[in-house]
Amino acid sequence: MSRRCFTPCIALSLVMLLVAGCERRSEGMSLRVDGQALTLPNRAVLSGLDFTLHERAVEDGALQAEAVIAQAESDEMGQFSVEFPRRSSFSLRWMAEADRHFPASGTLDPDDLYPNEPYPLELGMYPVCTLHVNLASVAPEDSTDRLQFNLGEDFDCACCPTDPIVLEGVGADSSWSCLMYGDHWMTWGGDLEVALIGQPDGLFVDSVFCPAFGTAALNLTW
């Protein structure tokens, strides 16, 4: 009797072992990113940041189109977390947006992410400041007066242009507003030529501070 039950019992045990093994292999097959959002340069915690993770995966030997696989919002401590299934990732790209901050983006190396090991990600976001530039020629003036002016800081964003502009003659003026990193200095330079003796001319270099979430004005007359 026991001999007849031997083979079925072994088969049943093998099936149970296979099921248990499959369950163990399926456990932990997700990846996690734990993030900390900060406002730069003072590294203040940043709440309300929207984080999105995009993936291009390989399925059945074919590279798939990029798709959003995880989203999160930072809490009052600036912390956020996303979890997503582990796949054959070709690329991972993240995007981050926050109110009154410049957007940011970057990539993650899929080979750096492991199951059951949260990947730490620090996201520093630059605050926005609006710079108002006002240039104007005032009396006494001459038709040969000439100013070449440019802003000096080329921030990594859709920010204030640094291309030189040239203003010449009587009544020359130019005004514009642009965005720059808040809590940073904007350098500027001017090369001034004036006809009237005694008027200041030559090369001028200076800077103006633009506070985070605020405005600054650069007013220059000659």
C-alpha positions in Angstrom: 0.0 0.0 0.0 2.7 2.4 0.9 4.7 1.4 -2.2 1.7 2.3 -4.5 1.4 5.8 -2.8 5.1 6.5 -3.2 5.2 7.7 -6.8 2.0 9.9 -6.6 3.3 11.4 -3.3 6.6 12.3 -4.9 4.8 13.8 -7.9 2.6 15.9 -5.6 5.6 17.0 -3.6 7.5 18.1 -6.7 4.5 20.1 -7.9 4.3 21.9 -4.6 8.0 22.6 -4.7 7.7 24.0 -8.2 4.7 26.2 -7.2 6.6 27.5 -4.2 9.7 28.1 -6.3 7.7 30.1 -8.8 6.2 32.2 -6.0 9.7 32.9 -4.6 10.9 33.9 -8.0 8.0 36.2 -8.5 8.6 37.9 -5.2 10.7 41.1 -5.2 10.3 41.5 -9.0 9.6 45.2 -8.6 11.9 48.2 -8.4 11.6 51.3 -6.3 12.9 54.8 -6.4 12.9 56.9 -3.2 13.3 60.6 -3.9 14.1 63.8 -2.0 13.0 67.1 -3.6 15.0 70.3 -2.8 15.0 73.9 -3.8 18.5 75.0 -4.8 20.9 76.6 -3.8 19.7 76.6 -0.1 18.5 73.0 -0.2 15.1 73.7 1.3 12.7 70.8 1.2 10.3 71.1 -1.7 6.7 69.8 -1.4 4.3 69.5 -4.3 6.9 68.4 -6.9 5.4 66.2 -9.6 7.7 63.4 -10.6 7.1 61.2 -13.7 9.2 58.2 -14.8 9.3 57.0 -18.4 10.6 53.7 -19.6 11.5 52.1 -22.9 11.5 48.4 -22.5 12.4 45.4 -24.7 9.6 42.9 -25.1 9.8 39.7 -27.2 13.0 41.0 -28.7 11.5 44.3 -29.8 12.1 47.8 -28.4 8.9 49.3 -27.3 7.8 53.0 -27.4 8.5 55.1 -24.3 5.7 54.9 -21.7 4.9 56.4 -18.3 5.4 53.7 -15.7 5.2 55.7 -12.4 4.2 59.0 -11.0 4.4 60.6 -7.6 4.2 63.9 -5.7 6.5 65.0 -3.0 5.1 65.4 0.5 5.6 68.2 3.1 9.1 66.8 3.8 9.9 66.8 0.1 9.9 63.0 -0.1 8.3 60.8 -2.8 8.5 57.2 -3.8 7.6 55.3 -7.0 7.4 51.5 -7.5 7.1 49.7 -10.8 7.5 46.2 -12.3 11.0 45.0 -13.2 11.3 44.5 -16.9 14.0 44.5 -19.5 14.5 48.2 -19.5 16.4 49.8 -22.3 16.1 53.3 -20.8 14.6 55.1 -17.8 14.0 58.9 -18.1 12.5 61.1 -15.4 10.9 64.5 -15.5 10.1 66.8 -12.5 8.0 70.0 -12.3 7.2 72.2 -9.4 5.4 75.5 -9.0 7.6 78.6 -9.5 10.6 76.3 -10.3 12.3 75.5 -13.5 11.5 72.0 -14.8 14.2 69.4 -14.5 14.9 66.0 -16.2 17.4 63.3 -16.2 18.0 59.6 -16.7 18.5 56.5 -14.6 20.7 53.6 -15.5 18.5 50.5 -15.4 21.6 48.4 -14.3 21.8 50.5 -11.1 18.3 49.4 -9.9 17.8 46.1 -8.0 14.7 44.4 -6.5 14.2 45.1 -2.8 16.8 47.8 -2.8 15.3 51.3 -3.1 17.3 53.6 -5.3 18.0 57.0 -3.7 17.4 60.0 -5.9 18.0 63.6 -4.9 16.3 66.2 -7.1 17.4 69.8 -6.9 15.1 72.3 -8.5 16.1 75.9 -9.2 13.5 78.6 -8.3 12.4 81.2 -10.8 13.3 84.9 -10.6 12.3 87.6 -13.1 14.9 90.1 -14.3 13.8 93.4 -15.8 16.4 95.1 -18.0 16.1 98.7 -19.0 18.7 100.4 -21.2 18.3 104.1 -22.3 20.4 106.9 -23.7 19.7 110.3 -22.0 20.8 113.8 -22.6 23.4 115.0 -23.4 23.5 112.6 -26.4 25.2 112.3 -29.8 24.4 110.4 -32.9 27.8 108.6 -32.6 27.1 107.3 -29.1 27.3 103.5 -29.0 26.7 100.8 -26.4 27.3 97.1 -26.7 25.6 95.2 -23.8 25.2 91.6 -22.8 24.2 89.6 -19.8 26.9 87.2 -18.6 25.3 84.2 -17.0 24.1 81.4 -19.3 22.0 79.3 -17.0 21.0 75.8 -18.1 17.4 76.7 -18.8 15.1 78.8 -21.1 16.5 81.8 -19.3 17.8 85.3 -20.0 19.7 85.6 -23.4 23.4 86.3 -23.3 23.7 87.5 -26.9 25.2 91.0 -27.2 22.9 93.8 -28.3 24.1 97.2 -29.8 22.4 100.5 -29.2 23.5 103.6 -31.2 22.6 107.2 -31.6 20.1 109.6 -29.9 17.2 108.2 -28.1 18.5 104.6 -28.2 16.8 102.3 -25.7 15.8 98.8 -25.1 13.8 97.0 -22.4 12.9 93.4 -21.7 12.2 90.9 -19.0 13.5 87.4 -18.7 13.8 84.5 -16.3 16.8 83.4 -14.4 17.7 81.2 -11.4 16.5 82.7 -8.2 19.0 83.4 -5.4 21.7 83.9 -8.0 23.7 86.8 -9.4 23.5 87.9 -13.0 26.6 89.5 -14.3 26.5 92.0 -17.1 28.9 93.9 -19.2 28.9 97.0 -21.4 31.2 98.6 -23.9 30.3 102.3 -24.1 31.5 104.9 -26.5 30.3 108.5 -26.2 31.3 111.6 -28.1 30.9 114.1 -25.3 34.2 114.7 -23.4 33.9 114.1 -19.7 31.2 111.5 -20.0 32.1 108.0 -18.6 32.9 105.5 -21.3 34.9 102.3 -21.8 34.2 98.8 -20.4 31.9 98.2 -17.5 31.2 95.0 -15.7 28.8 94.5 -12.7 26.2 92.2 -11.4 22.7 92.2 -10.0 21.2 89.8 -7.5 17.8 88.1 -8.3 16.0 86.6 -5.3 14.1 83.3 -5.4 10.5 83.7 -6.5 11.0 87.5 -6.8 12.2 90.1 -9.3 15.2 92.3 -9.9 15.8 95.4 -12.1 18.8 96.4 -14.1 18.6 100.0 -15.1 21.4 101.5 -17.2 21.5 104.9 -18.7 24.3 106.7 -20.6 
